[in-house]
Amino acid sequence: MVDKPSDCPDELWVAICEFWPESEWENAANIARLESGFDAFAIDDTATAAGGCGVEIGQRDGIRVTSERSVGYFQINSCNYPGWEWQRFYNARHNAGTAHALWDGAAGSWRPWYFSARKLGLI
């Protein structure tokens, strides 16, 4: 059994354990830590200043970066969910469930969190 990291919020850990297989629990927690610092209310909103979602705002490590509104523990980019109220991503279970759907859609890969996953050696 994987132990909960001491700094991981209980609500997040419960959601991680619900959605991911045990072999990925530690990876999921580490991604969330790097993405949000375990802050349920973390937000990276470059969309407002750029005039909307998907506007090219630069490059990072040779990769095109576009404006986003990334929310919560896993920094879910709400721009990819235009029909949803982006504030719902502050909910730990909703955030982790959506993150799991992204992970699962990437064939069990952490590629949707490219920079964090690369830093952790997961890709």
Rosetta blueprint (number, residue, H / E / L):
1 M L
2 V L
3 D L
4 K L
5 P L
6 S L
7 D L
8 C L
9 P L
10 D H
11 E H
12 L H
13 W H
14 V H
15 A H
16 I H
17 C H
18 E H
19 F H
20 W L
21 P L
22 E H
23 S H
24 E H
25 W H
26 E H
27 N H
28 A H
29 A H
30 N H
31 I H
32 A H
33 R H
34 L H
35 E H
36 S H
37 G L
38 F L
39 D L
40 A L
41 F L
42 A L
43 I E
44 D E
45 D E
46 T L
47 A H
48 T H
49 A H
50 A H
51 G L
52 G L
53 C L
54 G L
55 V L
56 E E
57 I E
58 G E
59 Q E
60 R E
61 D L
62 G L
63 I E
64 R E
65 V E
66 T E
67 S L
68 E L
69 R E
70 S E
71 V E
72 G L
73 Y L
74 F L
75 Q L
76 I E
77 N E
78 S H
79 C H
80 N H
81 Y L
82 P L
83 G L
84 W L
85 E L
86 W H
87 Q H
88 R H
89 F H
90 Y H
91 N L
92 A H
93 R H
94 H H
95 N H
96 A H
97 G H
98 T H
99 A H
100 H H
101 A H
102 L H
103 W H
104 D H
105 G H
106 A L
107 A L
108 G L
109 S L
110 W L
111 R H
112 P H
113 W H
114 Y H
115 F H
116 S H
117 A H
118 R H
119 K H
120 L L
121 G L
122 L L
123 I L
